[in-house]
Amino acid sequence: MNISIIKKLDTLLKRYKKIQFMLTKLDNISNRDIFRSLSKEYVQLSSVCNCFIDWKNNEKNILDAKLLLKDNEMYKLAHEDLLISLSRKSIIEQKLQYFLLPKDPLDELSCFIEIRAGTGGNEAAIFAGDLFRMYTRYSELNYWKVKIMNKSEGDKGGFKEIIIKVTGKGASGNLKFESGGHRVQRVPQTESQGRIHTSTCTVAVMPEIPKTERINIVNSDLKIDTFRSSGAGGQHVNTTDSAIRITHLPTGHVVECQDERSQHKNKSKALSILASRIHAAELNKKRMENASMRRNLLGTGDRSDRNRTYNFPQNRITDHRINLTLYCLEEVLQGKMDVLINPIIQEHQADLLASLSD
C-alpha cells in the first residue's frame, strides 16, 4: 500500500483514538451539541479505522511468520500462516481503498426526477409513464416516499413531462446514474401492422438541495407567471390562477407547478425544483471542466446522452455506458432495478480508484 495512504490512515487513527477518549470526558458528555458532533465523527471514522487496525495487525502477522520461516521446526506452520495473512492482506487493502474513496455528500440526499417524452409522439409519452412507474416501484422497494411535483399528461396516456420527488436517505446516490437518454423499442398499441417503433425519453435526476445550502436566488432574476391549473373538473375544479411558472432569467431555466390548489404551495415547490436544477447545472459544468474520470457515467439529462435501450420483443435491456445486457426487462420495469444500478455504481467506484492510483 502507498506510503502516503498509510500516513493518511495513521492520522485518521490518531484522531479516532482522540475522539474515543474525548467521549469519556464528563464535560463533553454533559454538552449535548459537542457530544453529538463527536459521536457523529466517531461513527464516520469507525469503519476505516477498524479496517486499518486489522491491516496493521495482519502486517505484524506477516512479519512474524517471515521471521519464523528461519526456524526449521516452525517452517511448515509459519508458511501456512504466511499464506493466510498474505491472502487477507489483499482483501483488507481492497476494503481500505473503498473506504478512502471520496464520498459525495449529495448521495445521501433525496432527489427530484424529471422524465420527458422525446421523439416518438404518443408512444414516447406512454414510455415516460412506464419509466415513472418503474422509478416509483423501485422507490417503494427501498421504502422511499414518492410525490408528484408536476405533470403534463399525454393524449393517449403516459406523460409529456412529469417531475417527482423521491424522499429517502441515499435516493440521490442510487438514482443519479439514471440521468440521460432512454430508448424504447416495441410495437406501439396504435400500430396495426406489428412494426417495431423506436421512441425516446430523457431523464434528469437532481439532488434536493437543503434550504440552508441553496444558492441565493435573487427575486429580480425571476419572472413569475400565474395561470389556471389544467386537469379534471368536478367539485374541485380550479377556478383560481394557482398554477405557477417561474423563469430564472440568468440561466433560462423554467419550472412549472400546478398540482397544488394553493398558489403559495406551488411556488414553494417550483422554487425547490429550480434551486436543484441550477445546482445540478453548475455541478455538470464543473464536472466537464475538471474531467479527471476515464469515463463520464453520470448523464446530464440531455437527449444526446444514450443510457439504455429497452427492447420489449426480446425482453432485453442494455446499458450502453458499461456494455451491460440483461434479459429481464419485465422485472426491471416492476422496480427490480438493482441488477442495473449496482453494476454501474461498481464501475464508477472502480474508475475512482483508478483515478486515485494515477
Protein Blocks (a to p, Z undefined) as FASTA:
>chain_A
ZZklmmmmmmmmmmmmmmmmmmmpmklmmmmklmmmmmmmmmmmmmmmmmmmmmmmmmmm
mmmmmmmmmpmklmmmmmmmmmmmmmmmmmmmmmmmmmmpccdfklmpccdddddddehi
jmmmmmmmmmmmmmmmmmmmnopacddfbdcddfkgpjfbdcdddedehklmmmmmmgcc
dddddddfklmnopacdddddddddddddfklpccddfklpccdddddeddedjllcfbd
fbccdddfknopacddfkbmbfklmmmmmmmmmmmmmmmmmmmmmmmmmccbfbdfbcgh
iakbcfbdcdfklopacdfklopacdffkmmmnopamlmmmmmmmmmmmmmmmmmmZZ
